[in-house]
Amino acid sequence: MSTVTPATSCCFLDIVTFPMRAPINALLWLAERVRQLYVRCLGFFVKIGTFMFGTYHKGFWQREIIEMFKSSPCDTNERTRFDPSRLTDSETILKNLGGFISHVWPKDGGAKIEYYHVSHKDVKAKIEEKGGQWIEVAVRETDKGYVYDRESPLTIEIIFAREHSSQWQEHYDNTLKCIGWEEVKLEYDGQAHQVLMTTKWRGKERIDPEALFLYSHSPTSSWAMDRGYIARHIGLHASVCMYDYRGTWNSTGDPSEGGYYNDARAVYDQMMRFGYKAKKTVVAGFCLGGAVAADLKRTHPDTIFVPINTFDSFKRIMGNQVFPFGFLGNTALEVIKDESLDVAQDLFDTADKLSKMRKDVTRGATLQIATTTDTTLPSGAIDNVHAAAERAGRVYQLLFTPDKPGNGHSCDPLRDPSFVERYVEVLTKLIPERAPQPRPPSPPPQIPVAPLTSCGLQAQEGGFPFSRHSDQPILVE
């Protein structure tokens, strides 16, 4: 009597299934090739939609697809446009302001990253070199501007001409007026003067002048397009560093999630070599730039994290797009990674990065800034980022409601004066001035008022009415 063993059973199955295995394997091979072709074709669009300005230079079709995305129903208010001529002009303005442009090479060696660095000290030195002066004065606010008031807790910082010259006029008209500072009327001794206001302070608190704001912009921007951000933070007596991801404008390389992380890390390391400290460094970012800044926060917990209109998960923001684009996009989302890079990649998952950090309230806090009318972000994204940040440490939140209808994702809260005052108030808590300086109580009344020029107040030989006085320290230089 014969016995059926496992070996004979397997042989029997092989004989029975052999005619079927060949076509099945062929179908599986074909299905895999179709899947790869699908991912490659769809991934082409996903990568362009994710890294818009990083792929802008790749060719005609990339630029056409970018314009198609921008004109879609998902477009937002105040969407930026890529304009090479305006970028060049903006770079010139910012170099003349007192900063410098340089490059770093990330550790993977796949790109050369352009960055811009500027400090309040350098900007002030440039202003004085051109014949101007930057001071702080106590004022009272009116409907028409500001009136000098020695008892007021409100102070503003102003720029004016100390020595009128064509050199100063050119610097004032072509640089200082072009970066977002506001021209206001200042009344002193019954006369009104037009001055350039850089900052408004309510109270005595200031931020540490050794603070650095390292800003990661969205993939639809370039550092030269963010002059307003630079002006606002230079006005706080801080330093600012901005950069372009690989593939964007003058930065070389192919964009990817891991590449963006390496770019930010390389710029951060360069700033630390300049002497900045992690505890006084604000790693900020808008939209996807906030996810990049979150990677810096994860690797450098002492930094202060400021996400602006930042999503919790890029997978969720992709799924929030109009059907079927959101569903299809998520099926090919892996293409944004670069597996050849030795860096953790999670599809720009901001909340996941923060939630995995060890909670320590003594380390750098998080200041979340969000627009309430932002419909680009999926429902609950703002709360998810806030909850994840709470698991990592202290969290502050500032919400902004634009005064215009529509999707407010691209509306910059830091352009709103009242919001900026709230923002500055929180910053003075996060990076306070170590040794507060004396604030301006009153000017010497015997010094005459200087005449008004077309480029601000001009100081006479006897001195400007708000100049430092040996007996009365009326301003902070």
C-alpha positions in Angstrom: 0.0 0.0 0.0 1.5 3.3 -1.1 1.8 6.3 1.3 1.4 9.9 0.3 4.2 11.9 1.9 4.6 15.8 2.0 7.3 15.5 -0.6 5.1 13.6 -3.0 2.2 16.0 -2.3 4.4 19.0 -3.2 5.5 17.3 -6.4 1.9 16.6 -7.3 1.0 20.2 -6.8 3.9 21.4 -8.9 2.8 19.2 -11.7 -0.8 20.4 -11.5 0.1 24.2 -11.2 3.0 24.2 -13.6 0.9 25.2 -16.7 -0.6 28.1 -14.7 2.6 29.5 -13.1 4.1 30.8 -16.3 1.1 33.1 -17.3 0.6 34.1 -13.6 4.2 35.2 -13.3 3.9 37.0 -16.5 0.8 38.8 -15.3 2.5 39.7 -12.0 5.5 41.0 -13.9 3.3 43.1 -16.2 1.3 44.4 -13.2 4.4 45.5 -11.5 5.7 47.3 -14.6 2.3 49.0 -15.0 2.4 50.1 -11.3 5.9 51.5 -11.8 4.9 53.3 -14.9 1.8 54.7 -13.1 3.8 55.9 -10.2 6.5 57.4 -12.4 3.9 59.3 -14.6 1.8 60.4 -11.7 4.8 61.0 -9.5 6.0 63.5 -12.2 3.0 65.7 -11.4 3.2 65.1 -7.6 6.8 66.1 -7.5 6.2 69.3 -9.4 3.2 70.2 -7.2 5.2 69.6 -4.1 8.5 71.3 -5.1 7.1 74.0 -7.4 10.0 76.5 -7.5 12.5 73.6 -7.1 11.4 72.2 -10.5 10.7 75.5 -12.2 14.1 75.5 -14.1 13.7 71.9 -15.3 11.9 72.7 -18.5 8.9 74.2 -20.4 6.4 71.5 -19.3 7.3 71.9 -15.6 6.6 75.6 -15.8 3.3 75.0 -17.6 2.2 72.5 -15.0 3.1 74.9 -12.2 0.9 77.6 -13.8 -1.9 75.1 -14.1 -1.7 74.3 -10.4 -1.7 78.0 -9.5 -4.8 78.7 -11.5 -6.7 75.8 -10.0 -9.8 76.1 -7.7 -7.4 75.4 -4.8 -5.5 78.6 -5.3 -5.2 81.0 -2.4 -5.2 84.8 -1.7 -1.8 86.6 -2.2 -0.2 83.7 -4.0 3.3 84.5 -5.1 4.5 84.3 -8.6 8.0 83.5 -9.8 9.5 86.5 -11.6 13.3 86.2 -12.3 13.8 90.0 -12.9 12.1 91.0 -9.7 14.1 88.4 -7.8 17.3 89.9 -9.1 16.2 93.4 -8.1 15.3 92.1 -4.7 18.6 90.5 -4.2 20.3 93.8 -5.0 18.2 95.7 -2.5 18.9 93.2 0.3 22.6 93.2 -0.4 22.6 97.0 -0.2 20.8 96.8 3.1 23.9 95.4 4.7 23.6 91.6 4.4 25.6 89.2 2.3 24.8 86.2 0.1 26.9 83.0 0.2 26.6 79.3 -0.3 26.9 76.1 1.7 27.2 72.4 0.6 25.0 69.9 2.4 26.6 66.7 3.7 25.1 64.6 0.8 27.1 66.7 -1.7 24.1 66.8 -4.1 23.5 70.6 -4.0 25.0 74.0 -3.5 22.6 76.1 -1.3 22.4 79.8 -1.5 21.7 81.7 1.7 21.3 85.3 2.9 22.4 86.6 6.3 21.9 90.0 7.7 22.1 91.5 11.2 20.6 94.6 12.8 24.2 95.8 13.6 25.2 95.6 10.0 22.1 97.4 8.7 22.6 100.2 11.3 26.2 100.5 10.3 25.3 100.8 6.7 22.7 103.5 7.5 25.2 105.5 9.5 27.8 105.1 6.7 25.3 106.6 4.2 24.6 109.5 6.5 21.6 108.4 8.4 20.7 107.5 12.0 18.5 104.9 13.7 17.0 105.7 17.1 14.2 105.0 19.5 11.8 107.7 20.8 8.8 107.8 23.1 5.5 108.8 21.4 1.8 108.9 21.6 -0.3 107.5 18.7 -2.9 109.7 17.0 -5.1 109.4 13.9 -2.5 111.3 11.8 0.6 109.5 13.1 2.7 110.0 16.2 3.3 112.8 18.6 6.4 113.0 20.9 5.3 112.2 24.5 7.9 111.8 27.2 5.5 109.9 29.5 4.2 107.4 27.0 5.1 103.7 27.4 4.9 103.4 23.6 8.1 103.9 21.7 8.9 103.7 18.0 12.2 103.3 16.2 12.9 105.7 13.4 15.4 106.2 10.6 16.2 109.7 9.4 19.0 111.6 7.6 21.8 112.8 9.8 23.7 114.3 6.9 21.7 115.0 3.7 23.5 113.9 0.6 22.9 112.2 -2.7 24.4 109.1 -1.3 21.9 109.0 1.6 19.0 109.9 -0.8 19.8 107.0 -3.0 20.1 104.6 -0.1 16.9 105.8 1.4 14.9 105.7 -1.9 16.3 102.5 -3.4 16.9 100.4 -0.4 15.3 101.4 2.9 11.9 102.3 1.5 11.8 99.0 -0.5 11.9 96.4 2.2 8.6 97.0 4.0 9.3 99.7 6.7 6.6 102.3 7.0 6.8 106.0 6.5 4.9 107.8 9.3 4.4 111.4 10.5 6.1 112.3 13.8 5.1 115.6 15.5 7.7 117.3 17.7 7.5 120.8 19.1 4.5 121.6 17.0 6.1 120.5 13.7 5.3 117.3 11.7 8.1 115.3 10.1 8.0 112.3 7.8 10.2 109.5 9.1 10.7 105.8 8.4 9.4 103.6 11.3 11.0 100.2 11.7 9.5 99.0 15.0 6.8 99.8 17.6 7.4 98.8 21.2 4.7 98.8 23.9 6.5 98.5 27.2 10.1 97.9 28.3 10.6 94.3 27.2 12.8 93.5 24.2 14.2 90.4 22.6 17.8 89.4 22.9 19.9 91.2 20.2 21.9 88.0 19.8 18.7 86.2 18.5 18.8 84.6 15.1 15.7 83.9 13.0 16.4 81.1 10.6 13.5 81.0 8.1 12.4 78.2 5.8 10.0 79.5 3.1 7.4 77.5 1.3 8.3 75.7 -1.9 6.5 78.4 -3.9 8.9 81.1 -2.8 12.5 82.2 -2.7 14.4 84.0 0.1 14.6 87.2 -2.0 10.8 87.3 -2.1 10.5 87.7 1.7 11.8 91.2 2.2 9.0 92.0 4.7 10.0 89.1 7.0 13.6 90.4 7.0 12.6 94.0 7.7 10.3 93.1 10.6 12.9 91.0 12.4 15.8 93.3 11.7 13.6 96.0 13.3 13.6 93.8 16.5 17.4 94.2 16.6 17.9 90.5 15.7 19.7 88.7 12.9 18.0 86.9 10.0 19.1 84.0 7.8 17.1 82.8 4.8 18.0 80.3 2.1 16.7 78.6 -1.0 16.2 74.8 -1.1 18.0 72.8 -3.7 16.8 73.5 -7.2 15.3 76.9 -6.3 16.6 80.0 -8.0 20.4 80.0 -7.5 20.6 76.8 -5.5 21.6 73.7 -7.4 20.4 70.1 -7.1 17.2 68.1 -7.4 14.5 68.7 -4.8 13.4 65.9 -2.4 12.2 65.6 1.1 15.5 64.4 2.4 17.3 67.0 0.3 15.3 69.8 1.9 16.2 68.5 5.4 19.9 68.4 4.5 19.7 71.9 3.1 18.3 73.4 6.3 20.7 71.5 8.4 23.7 72.7 6.4 22.6 76.4 6.8 21.9 75.9 10.5 25.3 74.4 11.0 26.8 77.4 9.2 25.0 79.8 11.5 26.3 78.0 14.5 29.8 78.4 13.1 29.2 82.1 13.0 28.7 82.0 16.8 24.9 81.9 17.2 23.5 79.7 20.0 20.7 77.2 19.7 18.7 78.7 22.6 18.6 82.0 20.9 17.8 80.6 17.5 14.2 80.7 16.1 13.6 78.0 13.4 10.6 79.3 11.6 8.9 78.1 8.5 5.8 78.8 6.4 3.6 75.9 5.2 6.0 73.1 4.1 8.8 75.2 5.4 7.3 74.6 8.8 7.8 70.9 8.3 11.4 71.5 7.4 11.9 73.7 10.5 10.3 70.9 12.5 13.1 68.6 11.4 15.6 71.2 12.8 13.6 71.4 16.0 13.7 67.6 16.4 17.5 67.5 15.9 18.1 70.7 17.9 15.5 70.7 20.8 16.9 73.9 22.4 15.8 76.0 19.4 12.5 77.9 19.3 10.1 76.5 16.8 7.7 78.9 14.9 5.4 77.1 12.3 3.3 79.5 10.2 0.2 78.0 8.5 2.0 74.6 8.7 0.1 71.3 8.1 0.2 68.3 10.5 0.9 65.8 7.7 1.7 66.3 4.0 -0.3 63.1 3.3 -3.3 64.7 4.8 -2.9 68.0 2.9 -2.5 66.0 -0.3 -5.7 64.1 0.5 -7.5 67.5 1.1 -7.2 68.4 -2.6 -10.2 68.2 -5.0 -11.2 64.6 -5.8 -9.7 62.6 -7.5 -6.4 64.5 -7.4 -5.9 64.1 -3.7 -6.6 60.3 -3.8 -4.3 59.8 -6.8 -1.6 62.0 -5.4 -1.3 60.0 -2.2 -0.8 56.8 -4.2 2.4 58.3 -5.7 3.6 60.4 -2.7 6.6 58.3 -2.1 8.3 59.9 -5.1 9.1 63.0 -3.0 11.6 60.9 -0.9 15.2 60.3 -1.8 16.1 57.0 -0.3 19.7 57.4 -1.2 20.1 60.1 1.5 21.1 59.2 5.0 18.3 61.2 6.7 15.0 60.2 8.2 12.1 60.9 5.9 8.4 60.7 6.9 6.6 62.6 4.0 6.9 65.9 5.8 4.9 64.8 8.9 5.2 67.8 11.2 3.0 66.3 14.0 4.8 63.0 14.0 8.2 64.7 14.4 7.0 66.8 17.4 5.1 64.0 19.1 8.2 61.8 19.1 10.3 64.4 21.0 11.0 63.9 24.7 8.9 66.5 26.6 11.1 69.1 28.3 9.6 72.4 29.3 13.0 73.9 30.0 14.0 73.7 26.3 13.0 75.8 23.4 9.2 76.5 23.1 6.9 76.5 20.1 5.0 79.5 18.9 2.3 78.4 16.4 0.9 80.9 14.0 -2.2 80.0 12.0 -4.8 81.7 9.8 -8.3 80.8 10.7 -9.6 81.0 7.1 -6.9 78.6 5.8 -8.7 75.9 3.7 -5.6 74.5 2.2 -4.9 72.8 5.5 -7.2 69.8 6.2 -9.7 70.0 9.0 -8.0 69.7 12.4 -4.5 70.3 11.2 -3.9 73.4 13.3 -5.1 71.5 16.5 -3.0 68.5 15.6 0.2 70.5 15.3 -0.6 72.3 18.6 -1.3 69.0 20.4 1.9 67.4 19.1 3.9 70.5 20.1 2.4 70.3 23.6 3.9 66.8 23.9 7.3 68.3 23.3 7.2 71.3 25.6 5.8 74.8 26.1 3.5 76.1 23.4 2.1 79.5 22.5 -0.5 80.0 19.8 -1.5 83.1 17.8 -4.5 83.0 15.4 -5.0 85.5 12.6 -8.2 86.2 10.7 -7.7 88.1 7.4 -10.1 91.0 6.5 -10.7 89.5 3.1 -12.8 86.5 2.1 -11.4 83.3 0.5 -8.7 80.9 1.3 -6.3 82.7 3.6 -3.4 80.1 3.5 -1.0 82.5 1.7 -2.0 85.6 3.7 1.0 86.6 5.8 -0.2 87.4 9.4 3.1 89.3 10.0 1.9 92.0 7.6 -0.8 93.0 10.0 0.4 95.7 12.5 -1.9 94.6 15.4 -0.9 91.0 14.9 2.8 91.9 14.8 2.4 93.6 18.2 1.0 90.4 19.7 3.8 88.4 18.0 6.5 90.7 19.4 5.0 90.4 22.9 5.4 86.6 22.8 8.9 86.8 21.4 10.0 89.0 24.3 9.0 86.1 26.6 10.7 83.4 24.5 14.0 85.2 23.9 14.1 88.1 26.4 16.8 90.7 26.5 19.4 89.7 29.1 20.3 93.2 30.3 17.4 95.7 29.6 18.7 99.1 28.3 17.3 102.4 29.6 14.3 103.6 27.6 13.7 107.2 26.3 12.0 109.5 28.9 12.4 113.0 27.2 14.5 115.0 24.8 16.6 118.1 25.8 14.3 121.0 25.0 17.1 123.4 24.1 18.1 121.5 21.0 16.4 122.9 17.9 14.3 120.8 15.6 15.9 119.9 12.4 14.4 120.7 9.0 12.5 118.0 7.0 14.1 116.6 3.9 12.6 114.4 1.2 14.4 111.4 2.7 13.5 111.9 6.4 14.6 114.1 9.2 18.0 115.8 8.8 20.1 116.7 11.8 21.5 120.2 12.1 25.0 120.8 13.3 23.8 121.2 16.8 22.4 117.7 16.9 19.0 116.0 16.3 16.4 116.6 18.9 16.3 112.9 19.9 20.0 112.4 20.1 21.6 110.8 23.1 22.3 113.3 25.9 24.9 112.8 28.7 22.4 113.8 31.4 19.3 112.2 29.9 19.6 108.9 28.1 16.6 109.5 25.9 17.0 106.8 23.3 18.4 103.4 22.6 20.8 103.1 19.8 
